[in-house]
Amino acid sequence: MSLSHTPFERLRQKLEDSELECRQCGFRDTDGGWRVTTTGSRVRYQFVCPSCSAVETREMRL
């Protein structure tokens, strides 16, 4: 891990390394990733399952 990565990039990488399996249907997405959006006071990470379209969300409040 590079020291130049922000804490948000490191968290996204951790999610992508360990949590790309859909909790709804069990599909394991080896090519996907988490989308990151921010509102300034919140950072939201979302994973959309390409198989069943279920949405998994993690949110951090700053």
CHARMM internal coordinates of N, CA and C (Angstrom, degrees):
IC EDIT
DIST 1 N 1 CA 1.4562
DIST 1 CA 1 C 1.5217
ANGL 1 N 1 CA 1 C 108.46
DIST 1 C 2 N 1.3011
ANGL 1 CA 1 C 2 N 115.13
DIHE 1 N 1 CA 1 C 2 N 132.23
DIST 2 N 2 CA 1.4467
ANGL 1 C 2 N 2 CA 120.98
DIHE 1 CA 1 C 2 N 2 CA -178.95
DIST 2 CA 2 C 1.5263
ANGL 2 N 2 CA 2 C 110.71
DIHE 1 C 2 N 2 CA 2 C -82.61
DIST 2 C 3 N 1.3193
ANGL 2 CA 2 C 3 N 116.20
DIHE 2 N 2 CA 2 C 3 N 145.74
DIST 3 N 3 CA 1.4594
ANGL 2 C 3 N 3 CA 120.25
DIHE 2 CA 2 C 3 N 3 CA 178.27
DIST 3 CA 3 C 1.5215
ANGL 3 N 3 CA 3 C 111.78
DIHE 2 C 3 N 3 CA 3 C -72.19
DIST 3 C 4 N 1.3317
ANGL 3 CA 3 C 4 N 117.77
DIHE 3 N 3 CA 3 C 4 N -14.80
DIST 4 N 4 CA 1.4607
ANGL 3 C 4 N 4 CA 120.01
DIHE 3 CA 3 C 4 N 4 CA -178.09
DIST 4 CA 4 C 1.5255
ANGL 4 N 4 CA 4 C 112.60
DIHE 3 C 4 N 4 CA 4 C -80.51
DIST 4 C 5 N 1.3395
ANGL 4 CA 4 C 5 N 117.98
DIHE 4 N 4 CA 4 C 5 N -9.11
DIST 5 N 5 CA 1.4576
ANGL 4 C 5 N 5 CA 120.25
DIHE 4 CA 4 C 5 N 5 CA 178.41
DIST 5 CA 5 C 1.5210
ANGL 5 N 5 CA 5 C 110.33
DIHE 4 C 5 N 5 CA 5 C -74.46
DIST 5 C 6 N 1.3290
ANGL 5 CA 5 C 6 N 115.91
DIHE 5 N 5 CA 5 C 6 N 140.40
DIST 6 N 6 CA 1.4498
ANGL 5 C 6 N 6 CA 120.04
DIHE 5 CA 5 C 6 N 6 CA 176.95
DIST 6 CA 6 C 1.5257
ANGL 6 N 6 CA 6 C 109.20
DIHE 5 C 6 N 6 CA 6 C -76.53
DIST 6 C 7 N 1.3262
ANGL 6 CA 6 C 7 N 117.79
DIHE 6 N 6 CA 6 C 7 N 164.21
DIST 7 N 7 CA 1.4678
ANGL 6 C 7 N 7 CA 119.70
DIHE 6 CA 6 C 7 N 7 CA 176.22
DIST 7 CA 7 C 1.5257
ANGL 7 N 7 CA 7 C 112.12
DIHE 6 C 7 N 7 CA 7 C -58.41
DIST 7 C 8 N 1.3319
ANGL 7 CA 7 C 8 N 117.83
DIHE 7 N 7 CA 7 C 8 N -33.86
DIST 8 N 8 CA 1.4638
ANGL 7 C 8 N 8 CA 121.10
DIHE 7 CA 7 C 8 N 8 CA 179.95
DIST 8 CA 8 C 1.5222
ANGL 8 N 8 CA 8 C 111.52
DIHE 7 C 8 N 8 CA 8 C -69.32
DIST 8 C 9 N 1.3297
ANGL 8 CA 8 C 9 N 117.10
DIHE 8 N 8 CA 8 C 9 N -38.38
DIST 9 N 9 CA 1.4615
ANGL 8 C 9 N 9 CA 120.63
DIHE 8 CA 8 C 9 N 9 CA 176.39
DIST 9 CA 9 C 1.5201
ANGL 9 N 9 CA 9 C 110.76
DIHE 8 C 9 N 9 CA 9 C -66.43
DIST 9 C 10 N 1.3275
ANGL 9 CA 9 C 10 N 116.94
DIHE 9 N 9 CA 9 C 10 N -38.93
DIST 10 N 10 CA 1.4639
ANGL 9 C 10 N 10 CA 120.73
DIHE 9 CA 9 C 10 N 10 CA 178.54
DIST 10 CA 10 C 1.5260
ANGL 10 N 10 CA 10 C 110.87
DIHE 9 C 10 N 10 CA 10 C -65.31
DIST 10 C 11 N 1.3351
ANGL 10 CA 10 C 11 N 117.62
DIHE 10 N 10 CA 10 C 11 N -40.51
DIST 11 N 11 CA 1.4597
ANGL 10 C 11 N 11 CA 120.42
DIHE 10 CA 10 C 11 N 11 CA 178.05
DIST 11 CA 11 C 1.5179
ANGL 11 N 11 CA 11 C 110.45
DIHE 10 C 11 N 11 CA 11 C -65.36
DIST 11 C 12 N 1.3229
ANGL 11 CA 11 C 12 N 117.91
DIHE 11 N 11 CA 11 C 12 N -43.14
DIST 12 N 12 CA 1.4630
ANGL 11 C 12 N 12 CA 120.27
DIHE 11 CA 11 C 12 N 12 CA 178.26
DIST 12 CA 12 C 1.5251
ANGL 12 N 12 CA 12 C 109.91
DIHE 11 C 12 N 12 CA 12 C -60.87
DIST 12 C 13 N 1.3150
ANGL 12 CA 12 C 13 N 118.05
DIHE 12 N 12 CA 12 C 13 N -42.00
DIST 13 N 13 CA 1.4636
ANGL 12 C 13 N 13 CA 121.01
DIHE 12 CA 12 C 13 N 13 CA 178.62
DIST 13 CA 13 C 1.5186
ANGL 13 N 13 CA 13 C 110.96
DIHE 12 C 13 N 13 CA 13 C -63.03
DIST 13 C 14 N 1.3242
ANGL 13 CA 13 C 14 N 117.09
DIHE 13 N 13 CA 13 C 14 N -40.00
DIST 14 N 14 CA 1.4703
ANGL 13 C 14 N 14 CA 120.81
DIHE 13 CA 13 C 14 N 14 CA 177.78
DIST 14 CA 14 C 1.5183
ANGL 14 N 14 CA 14 C 110.41
DIHE 13 C 14 N 14 CA 14 C -62.35
DIST 14 C 15 N 1.3286
ANGL 14 CA 14 C 15 N 117.34
DIHE 14 N 14 CA 14 C 15 N -43.69
DIST 15 N 15 CA 1.4605
ANGL 14 C 15 N 15 CA 120.93
DIHE 14 CA 14 C 15 N 15 CA 177.73
DIST 15 CA 15 C 1.5218
ANGL 15 N 15 CA 15 C 110.89
DIHE 14 C 15 N 15 CA 15 C -62.33
DIST 15 C 16 N 1.3254
ANGL 15 CA 15 C 16 N 116.56
DIHE 15 N 15 CA 15 C 16 N -43.43
DIST 16 N 16 CA 1.4552
ANGL 15 C 16 N 16 CA 120.33
DIHE 15 CA 15 C 16 N 16 CA -178.73
DIST 16 CA 16 C 1.5244
ANGL 16 N 16 CA 16 C 111.78
DIHE 15 C 16 N 16 CA 16 C -67.88
DIST 16 C 17 N 1.3226
ANGL 16 CA 16 C 17 N 117.37
DIHE 16 N 16 CA 16 C 17 N -31.44
DIST 17 N 17 CA 1.4581
ANGL 16 C 17 N 17 CA 120.70
DIHE 16 CA 16 C 17 N 17 CA 179.23
DIST 17 CA 17 C 1.5253
ANGL 17 N 17 CA 17 C 112.31
DIHE 16 C 17 N 17 CA 17 C -74.29
DIST 17 C 18 N 1.3268
ANGL 17 CA 17 C 18 N 117.08
DIHE 17 N 17 CA 17 C 18 N -28.52
DIST 18 N 18 CA 1.4589
ANGL 17 C 18 N 18 CA 118.32
DIHE 17 CA 17 C 18 N 18 CA -170.83
DIST 18 CA 18 C 1.5227
ANGL 18 N 18 CA 18 C 116.13
DIHE 17 C 18 N 18 CA 18 C -123.94
DIST 18 C 19 N 1.3187
ANGL 18 CA 18 C 19 N 119.22
DIHE 18 N 18 CA 18 C 19 N -15.87
DIST 19 N 19 CA 1.4563
ANGL 18 C 19 N 19 CA 118.82
DIHE 18 CA 18 C 19 N 19 CA -170.48
DIST 19 CA 19 C 1.5248
ANGL 19 N 19 CA 19 C 113.31
DIHE 18 C 19 N 19 CA 19 C -131.32
DIST 19 C 20 N 1.3150
ANGL 19 CA 19 C 20 N 117.01
DIHE 19 N 19 CA 19 C 20 N 53.48
DIST 20 N 20 CA 1.4566
ANGL 19 C 20 N 20 CA 120.16
DIHE 19 CA 19 C 20 N 20 CA 176.89
DIST 20 CA 20 C 1.5224
ANGL 20 N 20 CA 20 C 111.51
DIHE 19 C 20 N 20 CA 20 C -106.65
DIST 20 C 21 N 1.3384
ANGL 20 CA 20 C 21 N 116.11
DIHE 20 N 20 CA 20 C 21 N 24.61
DIST 21 N 21 CA 1.4586
ANGL 20 C 21 N 21 CA 120.51
DIHE 20 CA 20 C 21 N 21 CA 175.80
DIST 21 CA 21 C 1.5223
ANGL 21 N 21 CA 21 C 108.97
DIHE 20 C 21 N 21 CA 21 C -107.35
DIST 21 C 22 N 1.3151
ANGL 21 CA 21 C 22 N 115.27
DIHE 21 N 21 CA 21 C 22 N 128.15
DIST 22 N 22 CA 1.4635
ANGL 21 C 22 N 22 CA 120.94
DIHE 21 CA 21 C 22 N 22 CA -178.54
DIST 22 CA 22 C 1.5233
ANGL 22 N 22 CA 22 C 110.28
DIHE 21 C 22 N 22 CA 22 C -68.12
DIST 22 C 23 N 1.2947
ANGL 22 CA 22 C 23 N 116.59
DIHE 22 N 22 CA 22 C 23 N 130.40
DIST 23 N 23 CA 1.4626
ANGL 22 C 23 N 23 CA 121.32
DIHE 22 CA 22 C 23 N 23 CA 178.50
DIST 23 CA 23 C 1.5225
ANGL 23 N 23 CA 23 C 111.77
DIHE 22 C 23 N 23 CA 23 C -76.38
DIST 23 C 24 N 1.3335
ANGL 23 CA 23 C 24 N 117.40
DIHE 23 N 23 CA 23 C 24 N -18.97
DIST 24 N 24 CA 1.4579
ANGL 23 C 24 N 24 CA 120.97
DIHE 23 CA 23 C 24 N 24 CA -179.00
DIST 24 CA 24 C 1.5259
ANGL 24 N 24 CA 24 C 112.61
DIHE 23 C 24 N 24 CA 24 C -83.16
DIST 24 C 25 N 1.3417
ANGL 24 CA 24 C 25 N 116.72
DIHE 24 N 24 CA 24 C 25 N -49.34
DIST 25 N 25 CA 1.4674
ANGL 24 C 25 N 25 CA 119.57
DIHE 24 CA 24 C 25 N 25 CA -173.95
DIST 25 CA 25 C 1.5263
ANGL 25 N 25 CA 25 C 113.72
DIHE 24 C 25 N 25 CA 25 C -116.56
DIST 25 C 26 N 1.3501
ANGL 25 CA 25 C 26 N 118.24
DIHE 25 N 25 CA 25 C 26 N -9.14
DIST 26 N 26 CA 1.4548
ANGL 25 C 26 N 26 CA 121.39
DIHE 25 CA 25 C 26 N 26 CA 178.31
DIST 26 CA 26 C 1.5171
ANGL 26 N 26 CA 26 C 114.89
DIHE 25 C 26 N 26 CA 26 C 85.47
DIST 26 C 27 N 1.3295
ANGL 26 CA 26 C 27 N 117.63
DIHE 26 N 26 CA 26 C 27 N 0.28
DIST 27 N 27 CA 1.4641
ANGL 26 C 27 N 27 CA 121.01
DIHE 26 CA 26 C 27 N 27 CA -179.71
DIST 27 CA 27 C 1.5209
ANGL 27 N 27 CA 27 C 109.54
DIHE 26 C 27 N 27 CA 27 C -62.98
DIST 27 C 28 N 1.3370
ANGL 27 CA 27 C 28 N 116.16
DIHE 27 N 27 CA 27 C 28 N 133.93
DIST 28 N 28 CA 1.4725
ANGL 27 C 28 N 28 CA 121.39
DIHE 27 CA 27 C 28 N 28 CA 177.70
DIST 28 CA 28 C 1.5118
ANGL 28 N 28 CA 28 C 108.10
DIHE 27 C 28 N 28 CA 28 C -103.75
DIST 28 C 29 N 1.3244
ANGL 28 CA 28 C 29 N 116.84
DIHE 28 N 28 CA 28 C 29 N 114.49
DIST 29 N 29 CA 1.4608
ANGL 28 C 29 N 29 CA 123.06
DIHE 28 CA 28 C 29 N 29 CA -176.54
DIST 29 CA 29 C 1.5262
ANGL 29 N 29 CA 29 C 109.21
DIHE 28 C 29 N 29 CA 29 C -93.70
DIST 29 C 30 N 1.3268
ANGL 29 CA 29 C 30 N 116.58
DIHE 29 N 29 CA 29 C 30 N 101.93
DIST 30 N 30 CA 1.4601
ANGL 29 C 30 N 30 CA 120.73
DIHE 29 CA 29 C 30 N 30 CA -178.23
DIST 30 CA 30 C 1.5226
ANGL 30 N 30 CA 30 C 112.41
DIHE 29 C 30 N 30 CA 30 C -84.95
DIST 30 C 31 N 1.3263
ANGL 30 CA 30 C 31 N 117.75
DIHE 30 N 30 CA 30 C 31 N -13.17
DIST 31 N 31 CA 1.4683
ANGL 30 C 31 N 31 CA 121.09
DIHE 30 CA 30 C 31 N 31 CA -178.94
DIST 31 CA 31 C 1.5251
ANGL 31 N 31 CA 31 C 113.44
DIHE 30 C 31 N 31 CA 31 C -107.77
DIST 31 C 32 N 1.3105
ANGL 31 CA 31 C 32 N 117.71
DIHE 31 N 31 CA 31 C 32 N -7.69
DIST 32 N 32 CA 1.4635
ANGL 31 C 32 N 32 CA 120.94
DIHE 31 CA 31 C 32 N 32 CA -173.98
DIST 32 CA 32 C 1.5068
ANGL 32 N 32 CA 32 C 113.02
DIHE 31 C 32 N 32 CA 32 C -90.48
DIST 32 C 33 N 1.3009
ANGL 32 CA 32 C 33 N 114.14
DIHE 32 N 32 CA 32 C 33 N -163.68
DIST 33 N 33 CA 1.4506
ANGL 32 C 33 N 33 CA 120.04
DIHE 32 CA 32 C 33 N 33 CA 179.72
DIST 33 CA 33 C 1.5092
ANGL 33 N 33 CA 33 C 110.76
DIHE 32 C 33 N 33 CA 33 C -173.27
DIST 33 C 34 N 1.2898
ANGL 33 CA 33 C 34 N 114.77
DIHE 33 N 33 CA 33 C 34 N 178.15
DIST 34 N 34 CA 1.4601
ANGL 33 C 34 N 34 CA 122.32
DIHE 33 CA 33 C 34 N 34 CA 179.24
DIST 34 CA 34 C 1.5159
ANGL 34 N 34 CA 34 C 108.99
DIHE 33 C 34 N 34 CA 34 C -94.07
DIST 34 C 35 N 1.3190
ANGL 34 CA 34 C 35 N 116.44
DIHE 34 N 34 CA 34 C 35 N 135.38
DIST 35 N 35 CA 1.4579
ANGL 34 C 35 N 35 CA 122.30
DIHE 34 CA 34 C 35 N 35 CA 175.57
DIST 35 CA 35 C 1.5246
ANGL 35 N 35 CA 35 C 107.72
DIHE 34 C 35 N 35 CA 35 C -91.88
DIST 35 C 36 N 1.3090
ANGL 35 CA 35 C 36 N 116.04
DIHE 35 N 35 CA 35 C 36 N 138.91
DIST 36 N 36 CA 1.4593
ANGL 35 C 36 N 36 CA 120.98
DIHE 35 CA 35 C 36 N 36 CA -177.14
DIST 36 CA 36 C 1.5237
ANGL 36 N 36 CA 36 C 109.50
DIHE 35 C 36 N 36 CA 36 C -116.75
DIST 36 C 37 N 1.3366
ANGL 36 CA 36 C 37 N 115.68
DIHE 36 N 36 CA 36 C 37 N 130.49
DIST 37 N 37 CA 1.4662
ANGL 36 C 37 N 37 CA 121.33
DIHE 36 CA 36 C 37 N 37 CA 173.69
DIST 37 CA 37 C 1.5201
ANGL 37 N 37 CA 37 C 107.81
DIHE 36 C 37 N 37 CA 37 C -132.80
DIST 37 C 38 N 1.3279
ANGL 37 CA 37 C 38 N 115.52
DIHE 37 N 37 CA 37 C 38 N 156.37
DIST 38 N 38 CA 1.4635
ANGL 37 C 38 N 38 CA 119.26
DIHE 37 CA 37 C 38 N 38 CA 179.33
DIST 38 CA 38 C 1.5245
ANGL 38 N 38 CA 38 C 109.96
DIHE 37 C 38 N 38 CA 38 C -139.88
DIST 38 C 39 N 1.3176
ANGL 38 CA 38 C 39 N 114.97
DIHE 38 N 38 CA 38 C 39 N 149.13
DIST 39 N 39 CA 1.4666
ANGL 38 C 39 N 39 CA 121.22
DIHE 38 CA 38 C 39 N 39 CA 176.14
DIST 39 CA 39 C 1.5133
ANGL 39 N 39 CA 39 C 110.64
DIHE 38 C 39 N 39 CA 39 C -112.53
DIST 39 C 40 N 1.3118
ANGL 39 CA 39 C 40 N 117.26
DIHE 39 N 39 CA 39 C 40 N 3.83
DIST 40 N 40 CA 1.4584
ANGL 39 C 40 N 40 CA 121.28
DIHE 39 CA 39 C 40 N 40 CA -176.57
DIST 40 CA 40 C 1.5132
ANGL 40 N 40 CA 40 C 111.30
DIHE 39 C 40 N 40 CA 40 C 103.51
DIST 40 C 41 N 1.3309
ANGL 40 CA 40 C 41 N 117.64
DIHE 40 N 40 CA 40 C 41 N -48.31
DIST 41 N 41 CA 1.4565
ANGL 40 C 41 N 41 CA 120.43
DIHE 40 CA 40 C 41 N 41 CA 178.33
DIST 41 CA 41 C 1.5234
ANGL 41 N 41 CA 41 C 112.20
DIHE 40 C 41 N 41 CA 41 C -104.00
DIST 41 C 42 N 1.3372
ANGL 41 CA 41 C 42 N 117.42
DIHE 41 N 41 CA 41 C 42 N -6.53
DIST 42 N 42 CA 1.4618
ANGL 41 C 42 N 42 CA 122.19
DIHE 41 CA 41 C 42 N 42 CA 179.96
DIST 42 CA 42 C 1.5232
ANGL 42 N 42 CA 42 C 109.89
DIHE 41 C 42 N 42 CA 42 C -138.92
DIST 42 C 43 N 1.3066
ANGL 42 CA 42 C 43 N 114.96
DIHE 42 N 42 CA 42 C 43 N 146.01
DIST 43 N 43 CA 1.4598
ANGL 42 C 43 N 43 CA 121.32
DIHE 42 CA 42 C 43 N 43 CA 173.21
DIST 43 CA 43 C 1.5162
ANGL 43 N 43 CA 43 C 105.98
DIHE 42 C 43 N 43 CA 43 C -120.56
DIST 43 C 44 N 1.3306
ANGL 43 CA 43 C 44 N 116.31
DIHE 43 N 43 CA 43 C 44 N 123.87
DIST 44 N 44 CA 1.4586
ANGL 43 C 44 N 44 CA 121.23
DIHE 43 CA 43 C 44 N 44 CA -177.40
DIST 44 CA 44 C 1.5227
ANGL 44 N 44 CA 44 C 109.59
DIHE 43 C 44 N 44 CA 44 C -115.07
DIST 44 C 45 N 1.3335
ANGL 44 CA 44 C 45 N 115.06
DIHE 44 N 44 CA 44 C 45 N 129.17
DIST 45 N 45 CA 1.4586
ANGL 44 C 45 N 45 CA 123.03
DIHE 44 CA 44 C 45 N 45 CA 175.97
DIST 45 CA 45 C 1.5230
ANGL 45 N 45 CA 45 C 106.64
DIHE 44 C 45 N 45 CA 45 C -109.04
DIST 45 C 46 N 1.3387
ANGL 45 CA 45 C 46 N 117.61
DIHE 45 N 45 CA 45 C 46 N 128.12
DIST 46 N 46 CA 1.4560
ANGL 45 C 46 N 46 CA 120.95
DIHE 45 CA 45 C 46 N 46 CA 179.98
DIST 46 CA 46 C 1.5204
ANGL 46 N 46 CA 46 C 110.92
DIHE 45 C 46 N 46 CA 46 C -129.50
DIST 46 C 47 N 1.3167
ANGL 46 CA 46 C 47 N 114.82
DIHE 46 N 46 CA 46 C 47 N 138.22
DIST 47 N 47 CA 1.4540
ANGL 46 C 47 N 47 CA 122.98
DIHE 46 CA 46 C 47 N 47 CA 174.36
DIST 47 CA 47 C 1.5143
ANGL 47 N 47 CA 47 C 106.70
DIHE 46 C 47 N 47 CA 47 C -119.99
DIST 47 C 48 N 1.3299
ANGL 47 CA 47 C 48 N 117.43
DIHE 47 N 47 CA 47 C 48 N 124.39
DIST 48 N 48 CA 1.4626
ANGL 47 C 48 N 48 CA 122.55
DIHE 47 CA 47 C 48 N 48 CA 177.67
DIST 48 CA 48 C 1.5219
ANGL 48 N 48 CA 48 C 107.40
DIHE 47 C 48 N 48 CA 48 C -109.38
DIST 48 C 49 N 1.3102
ANGL 48 CA 48 C 49 N 116.45
DIHE 48 N 48 CA 48 C 49 N 121.05
DIST 49 N 49 CA 1.4552
ANGL 48 C 49 N 49 CA 121.40
DIHE 48 CA 48 C 49 N 49 CA -178.83
DIST 49 CA 49 C 1.5323
ANGL 49 N 49 CA 49 C 109.86
DIHE 48 C 49 N 49 CA 49 C -68.83
DIST 49 C 50 N 1.3297
ANGL 49 CA 49 C 50 N 117.33
DIHE 49 N 49 CA 49 C 50 N 125.14
DIST 50 N 50 CA 1.4619
ANGL 49 C 50 N 50 CA 119.69
DIHE 49 CA 49 C 50 N 50 CA 179.12
DIST 50 CA 50 C 1.5305
ANGL 50 N 50 CA 50 C 112.73
DIHE 49 C 50 N 50 CA 50 C -72.84
DIST 50 C 51 N 1.3165
ANGL 50 CA 50 C 51 N 117.77
DIHE 50 N 50 CA 50 C 51 N -13.54
DIST 51 N 51 CA 1.4533
ANGL 50 C 51 N 51 CA 121.35
DIHE 50 CA 50 C 51 N 51 CA -178.99
DIST 51 CA 51 C 1.5322
ANGL 51 N 51 CA 51 C 112.59
DIHE 50 C 51 N 51 CA 51 C -87.91
DIST 51 C 52 N 1.3372
ANGL 51 CA 51 C 52 N 117.04
DIHE 51 N 51 CA 51 C 52 N -49.10
DIST 52 N 52 CA 1.4707
ANGL 51 C 52 N 52 CA 120.15
DIHE 51 CA 51 C 52 N 52 CA -174.95
DIST 52 CA 52 C 1.5286
ANGL 52 N 52 CA 52 C 113.58
DIHE 51 C 52 N 52 CA 52 C -119.80
DIST 52 C 53 N 1.3238
ANGL 52 CA 52 C 53 N 117.24
DIHE 52 N 52 CA 52 C 53 N -1.56
DIST 53 N 53 CA 1.4772
ANGL 52 C 53 N 53 CA 124.15
DIHE 52 CA 52 C 53 N 53 CA 178.66
DIST 53 CA 53 C 1.5221
ANGL 53 N 53 CA 53 C 114.42
DIHE 52 C 53 N 53 CA 53 C 68.83
DIST 53 C 54 N 1.3305
ANGL 53 CA 53 C 54 N 117.56
DIHE 53 N 53 CA 53 C 54 N 14.58
DIST 54 N 54 CA 1.4656
ANGL 53 C 54 N 54 CA 119.80
DIHE 53 CA 53 C 54 N 54 CA 175.21
DIST 54 CA 54 C 1.5268
ANGL 54 N 54 CA 54 C 108.50
DIHE 53 C 54 N 54 CA 54 C -66.18
DIST 54 C 55 N 1.3303
ANGL 54 CA 54 C 55 N 116.01
DIHE 54 N 54 CA 54 C 55 N 147.94
DIST 55 N 55 CA 1.4599
ANGL 54 C 55 N 55 CA 121.43
DIHE 54 CA 54 C 55 N 55 CA -178.31
DIST 55 CA 55 C 1.5230
ANGL 55 N 55 CA 55 C 109.15
DIHE 54 C 55 N 55 CA 55 C -114.72
DIST 55 C 56 N 1.3234
ANGL 55 CA 55 C 56 N 115.94
DIHE 55 N 55 CA 55 C 56 N 125.68
DIST 56 N 56 CA 1.4638
ANGL 55 C 56 N 56 CA 122.89
DIHE 55 CA 55 C 56 N 56 CA 175.33
DIST 56 CA 56 C 1.5242
ANGL 56 N 56 CA 56 C 106.64
DIHE 55 C 56 N 56 CA 56 C -107.67
DIST 56 C 57 N 1.3235
ANGL 56 CA 56 C 57 N 117.57
DIHE 56 N 56 CA 56 C 57 N 130.04
DIST 57 N 57 CA 1.4618
ANGL 56 C 57 N 57 CA 121.25
DIHE 56 CA 56 C 57 N 57 CA -176.21
DIST 57 CA 57 C 1.5173
ANGL 57 N 57 CA 57 C 110.45
DIHE 56 C 57 N 57 CA 57 C -127.26
DIST 57 C 58 N 1.3060
ANGL 57 CA 57 C 58 N 115.12
DIHE 57 N 57 CA 57 C 58 N 138.14
DIST 58 N 58 CA 1.4653
ANGL 57 C 58 N 58 CA 123.06
DIHE 57 CA 57 C 58 N 58 CA 170.55
DIST 58 CA 58 C 1.5183
ANGL 58 N 58 CA 58 C 105.58
DIHE 57 C 58 N 58 CA 58 C -124.62
DIST 58 C 59 N 1.3165
ANGL 58 CA 58 C 59 N 117.51
DIHE 58 N 58 CA 58 C 59 N 137.94
DIST 59 N 59 CA 1.4515
ANGL 58 C 59 N 59 CA 119.92
DIHE 58 CA 58 C 59 N 59 CA -177.92
DIST 59 CA 59 C 1.5176
ANGL 59 N 59 CA 59 C 110.14
DIHE 58 C 59 N 59 CA 59 C -134.81
DIST 59 C 60 N 1.3187
ANGL 59 CA 59 C 60 N 114.95
DIHE 59 N 59 CA 59 C 60 N 137.83
DIST 60 N 60 CA 1.4642
ANGL 59 C 60 N 60 CA 121.76
DIHE 59 CA 59 C 60 N 60 CA 176.54
DIST 60 CA 60 C 1.5201
ANGL 60 N 60 CA 60 C 107.86
DIHE 59 C 60 N 60 CA 60 C -117.47
DIST 60 C 61 N 1.2920
ANGL 60 CA 60 C 61 N 116.06
DIHE 60 N 60 CA 60 C 61 N 134.29
DIST 61 N 61 CA 1.4719
ANGL 60 C 61 N 61 CA 121.44
DIHE 60 CA 60 C 61 N 61 CA 175.09
DIST 61 CA 61 C 1.5201
ANGL 61 N 61 CA 61 C 108.07
DIHE 60 C 61 N 61 CA 61 C -101.14
DIST 61 C 62 N 1.2999
ANGL 61 CA 61 C 62 N 115.54
DIHE 61 N 61 CA 61 C 62 N 133.78
DIST 62 N 62 CA 1.4614
ANGL 61 C 62 N 62 CA 120.40
DIHE 61 CA 61 C 62 N 62 CA -178.51
DIST 62 CA 62 C 1.5061
ANGL 62 N 62 CA 62 C 110.99
DIHE 61 C 62 N 62 CA 62 C -95.80
END
COOR INIT
IC SEED 1 N 1 CA 1 C
IC BUILD
